[in-house]
Amino acid sequence: MQEMLKDVVRTKTYQSVIYKNRFLFKDKVVLDVGAGTGILSLFCAKAGAKHVYAVECSSMADMAEEIVKLNNFSNVITVLKGKVEEIELPVAQVDIIISEWMGYFLVYENMLNTVLYARDKWLVKDGLVLPDMASLHLTAIEDADYKEDKIEFWNNVYGFDMSCIKKQALSEPLVDIVEQKQIVTNCQLLKTMDISKMALEDASFTAPFKLVAERDDYIHAFVAYFDVTFTKCHKLLGFSTGPKSRATHWKQTVLYLEDVLTICQGEAVVGTMTVAPNKKNPRDVDIMLKYSLNGRHCQVSRTQYYRMR
């Protein structure tokens, strides 16, 4: 929880959205989905919301209630402990739903389904969902040192072949910070989600990509990250979790390739990425990558499967 609050990019963006757009919140009824410590609810109350319902299903709800009291907002903020899908709201409708629902890789262990449930059940016609836009992006990196250290290691462990573990290691995406200098290609938009209109099924998708090399280099992994935008503000606000932006607690998601791709400037890796919840455990995310490169030094065509768990 402290890590999330100290994530300046995340918390300051929400604070700016709320404080710089008080006209959106003045005298409005707000629902904070997955409130945690209640920080977003406190911002809304301070910005002049008529009432804020802060819903949190973990024991953090008790802390949030205490924090609301400490800051003298008990008359404006009601903390409700429980699941959004199970609680009763004391009102029939709300004007605004605010939530920090995004997970790693945008959709891993996220609360999007909960936000959409709340939207369909309580949001007034033309009400606001904040943030209202999220997008997933892909790029490719050179990462020889890490791949050698963490994945190729299994080829020879004290003289023994343990390469079966390498397959497992390759199939698990790594959440880590990527340095900007590692980026070899352009960044490609894979998917945009409009949270105010989308259906839950829209979070599963197949998207094409074309990553063009900006220099001669090797590619060891694809890297996915997301951006979030608040388009209903007086001035467009948002943040990116990409490697060219200030680091957040979401970091980036690294998908290592079985092959090392040798690529020349101007050559392109083309393919598709398919993302869907795992059938057995919907909290896990299945990712299928189909990619091919037809370059001067490297011709490859492959399909790889990953599972975020």
C-alpha positions in Angstrom: 0.0 0.0 0.0 2.9 2.4 0.8 4.5 1.5 -2.5 1.3 2.6 -4.3 1.0 5.8 -2.3 4.6 6.6 -2.9 4.1 6.0 -6.6 4.2 9.8 -7.3 3.2 9.4 -11.0 0.1 7.5 -10.0 -1.0 9.4 -7.0 -0.1 12.9 -8.2 -2.0 12.3 -11.5 -5.2 11.4 -9.7 -4.7 14.4 -7.4 -4.2 16.8 -10.3 -7.2 15.4 -12.1 -9.4 16.0 -9.1 -8.0 19.3 -7.8 -7.7 20.9 -11.2 -11.2 19.9 -12.3 -13.2 20.7 -9.2 -16.1 21.7 -11.4 -16.5 18.0 -12.3 -16.8 17.0 -8.6 -18.6 19.9 -7.0 -21.8 18.6 -5.4 -21.5 15.3 -7.1 -22.0 11.8 -5.6 -18.8 9.7 -6.1 -18.1 6.0 -5.9 -14.5 5.0 -5.2 -14.0 1.3 -6.3 -11.3 -0.5 -4.4 -10.6 2.5 -2.2 -7.6 1.1 -0.3 -6.5 3.8 2.2 -9.2 6.1 0.8 -6.7 8.6 -0.7 -8.8 9.1 -3.8 -12.0 9.6 -1.7 -10.2 12.2 0.4 -9.1 14.1 -2.8 -12.7 14.0 -4.0 -14.1 15.2 -0.7 -11.6 18.0 -0.6 -12.6 19.0 -4.1 -16.2 19.6 -3.1 -18.0 16.3 -3.7 -21.4 16.1 -2.1 -20.8 12.5 -0.9 -18.2 9.8 -1.6 -18.8 6.1 -1.1 -15.5 4.3 -0.6 -15.8 0.6 -1.2 -12.9 -1.7 -0.1 -13.2 -5.4 0.5 -9.9 -6.0 2.4 -9.2 -5.2 6.1 -7.8 -1.9 4.8 -11.4 -0.7 4.9 -11.1 -0.3 8.7 -8.0 1.8 8.3 -9.7 3.9 5.7 -12.5 4.6 8.1 -10.1 5.7 10.7 -8.2 7.9 8.2 -11.5 9.5 7.1 -12.2 10.3 10.8 -8.7 11.7 11.5 -9.2 14.1 8.6 -12.7 15.2 9.6 -14.4 13.9 6.4 -16.8 11.4 8.1 -19.8 13.6 7.1 -18.8 13.4 3.4 -17.1 10.0 3.0 -18.8 6.7 3.8 -16.5 3.7 3.9 -18.2 0.4 2.9 -16.4 -2.8 3.6 -17.2 -5.6 1.2 -17.2 -6.6 -2.5 -18.7 -4.1 -4.9 -20.8 -7.0 -6.3 -22.2 -7.8 -2.9 -22.7 -4.5 -1.1 -25.8 -2.3 -1.0 -25.2 1.4 -1.8 -27.4 3.8 0.2 -28.1 5.6 -3.1 -29.7 4.4 -6.3 -27.2 6.2 -8.6 -23.8 7.9 -8.5 -22.4 10.7 -10.8 -18.8 9.6 -10.9 -16.9 6.3 -10.5 -13.2 6.7 -9.7 -10.9 3.8 -9.4 -7.3 2.8 -9.6 -8.1 -0.6 -11.1 -5.1 -1.3 -13.4 -2.9 -4.3 -12.8 0.5 -5.3 -14.2 0.3 -5.6 -18.0 -2.9 -3.5 -17.5 -5.1 -6.6 -17.1 -3.4 -8.9 -14.7 -5.2 -9.2 -11.3 -7.0 -6.0 -12.2 -10.4 -4.7 -11.0 -11.8 -3.8 -14.4 -14.7 -6.2 -14.2 -15.6 -4.7 -10.8 -15.5 -1.1 -12.3 -17.7 -2.2 -15.2 -20.1 -3.9 -12.9 -20.4 -0.7 -10.8 -20.8 1.4 -13.9 -23.7 -0.7 -15.2 -25.4 -0.8 -11.9 -25.1 2.7 -10.4 -23.7 5.2 -12.9 -26.1 7.9 -14.0 -26.6 8.4 -17.8 -23.7 10.5 -19.0 -21.9 10.0 -15.7 -18.1 9.9 -15.5 -15.7 7.0 -15.2 -12.2 8.1 -14.1 -9.9 7.3 -15.7 -11.9 6.7 -18.9 -9.2 5.5 -21.4 -6.5 2.9 -21.1 -4.1 1.6 -23.8 -1.7 -1.2 -24.1 1.6 -0.8 -26.1 4.4 -3.0 -27.3 8.1 -2.5 -28.1 11.2 -4.7 -28.4 14.5 -4.6 -26.4 18.0 -5.9 -26.3 18.6 -7.7 -23.0 21.5 -10.1 -23.4 22.8 -9.9 -19.9 19.6 -10.7 -18.1 18.5 -13.4 -20.5 21.9 -15.1 -20.1 21.8 -14.8 -16.4 18.2 -15.9 -15.8 17.2 -18.1 -18.7 20.3 -19.5 -20.5 21.6 -20.5 -17.1 19.5 -23.6 -17.1 21.3 -25.1 -20.2 24.2 -26.0 -18.0 23.9 -26.1 -14.2 27.1 -27.4 -12.7 27.6 -29.6 -15.8 23.9 -30.8 -16.0 21.3 -30.1 -18.5 18.2 -28.5 -16.8 16.9 -26.9 -20.0 13.3 -28.1 -19.2 13.2 -25.4 -16.6 14.2 -22.8 -19.2 10.9 -23.5 -21.0 9.0 -22.6 -17.8 11.2 -19.5 -17.2 10.5 -18.3 -20.8 6.7 -18.8 -20.4 6.5 -16.5 -17.3 6.5 -12.8 -18.1 8.8 -10.7 -16.0 7.6 -7.5 -14.3 10.6 -5.2 -14.2 12.0 -1.8 -15.1 13.4 -1.6 -18.6 16.0 1.1 -19.4 15.2 3.4 -22.3 18.6 2.6 -24.0 17.6 -1.0 -24.4 14.7 -0.2 -26.8 15.5 -1.3 -30.3 12.3 -0.6 -32.2 9.4 1.9 -32.3 6.5 1.5 -29.9 3.2 0.1 -31.2 -0.3 0.7 -29.8 -2.0 -2.7 -29.4 -5.3 -1.9 -27.8 -7.4 1.0 -26.5 -10.1 0.5 -24.0 -12.8 3.1 -23.3 -13.9 2.2 -19.8 -17.0 4.3 -20.0 -18.4 2.2 -22.9 -16.6 -1.1 -23.2 -17.9 -4.6 -22.3 -15.8 -6.9 -20.2 -15.2 -9.2 -23.3 -13.3 -6.3 -24.9 -10.4 -6.9 -22.5 -9.7 -10.1 -24.4 -8.3 -9.4 -27.9 -6.0 -10.2 -30.7 -4.0 -7.3 -32.0 -1.5 -7.0 -34.9 1.9 -5.3 -34.5 4.8 -4.2 -36.6 8.0 -3.2 -34.8 10.6 -1.5 -36.9 14.2 -1.5 -35.8 15.6 2.0 -35.2 19.2 0.6 -35.2 21.2 -2.6 -35.9 20.9 -4.7 -32.8 19.7 -7.9 -31.2 16.2 -8.4 -29.8 15.8 -10.7 -26.8 12.3 -9.7 -25.6 9.1 -7.8 -26.2 8.1 -5.3 -23.6 4.4 -4.4 -22.9 3.3 -1.3 -20.9 0.1 0.8 -20.6 -1.0 4.4 -20.6 -4.0 5.8 -18.8 -5.9 9.0 -19.8 -8.6 11.2 -18.2 -10.2 12.7 -21.3 -13.1 14.5 -19.6 -10.8 17.0 -17.8 -10.5 20.6 -18.7 -7.0 19.7 -19.9 -6.1 16.2 -21.0 -4.3 14.4 -18.2 -2.9 10.9 -17.7 0.3 8.9 -17.3 2.4 6.3 -19.0 4.0 3.2 -17.5 6.4 3.0 -20.5 10.2 2.7 -20.3 10.6 6.3 -21.6 8.5 7.7 -18.7 9.1 8.1 -15.0 9.0 4.7 -13.3 5.8 3.5 -11.6 5.0 0.5 -9.3 3.6 -1.2 -12.4 7.0 -1.2 -14.1 6.9 -2.9 -17.5 6.1 -6.5 -18.6 8.9 -8.3 -20.3 8.2 -11.3 -22.6 11.4 -13.2 -23.4 11.8 -14.8 -26.8 13.1 -18.3 -27.5 15.3 -16.9 -30.3 17.7 -14.1 -30.3 16.7 -11.9 -33.3 19.4 -10.2 -35.2 17.8 -7.2 -36.8 19.0 -4.4 -39.0 17.8 -0.8 -39.0 14.6 -0.5 -41.0 13.7 -4.2 -40.7 10.4 -5.2 -39.0 9.2 -7.9 -36.6 5.6 -8.4 -37.5 3.0 -10.5 -35.7 0.0 -10.6 -33.4 -0.6 -10.7 -29.7 -3.6 -12.5 -28.2 -4.6 -11.7 -24.6 -7.3 -13.5 -22.6 -8.0 -14.6 -19.0 -6.9 -18.1 -18.3 -9.9 -20.6 -18.5 -9.1 -22.3 -15.2 -8.1 -19.3 -13.2 -9.5 -16.1 -14.7 -7.2 -13.9 -12.5 -4.3 -15.3 -14.6 -3.7 -13.9 -18.1 -2.8 -16.0 -21.1 -0.7 -14.3 -23.8 0.0 -15.8 -27.2 2.7 -14.1 -29.4 3.0 -14.9 -33.0 6.0 -13.2 -34.6 8.2 -13.3 -37.7 11.2 -11.6 -39.0 12.5 -11.9 -42.5 15.7 -10.0 -42.3 19.2 -10.0 -43.9 20.8 -11.9 -41.0 17.8 -13.6 -39.4 14.7 -15.4 -40.7 12.4 -16.7 -38.0 8.7 -17.4 -37.5 7.4 -18.6 -34.2 4.5 -18.8 -31.8 5.1 -18.5 -28.0 2.8 -18.9 -25.1 3.0 -17.0 -21.8 1.0 -17.0 -18.6 1.0 -14.3 -16.0 0.3 -15.9 -12.6 
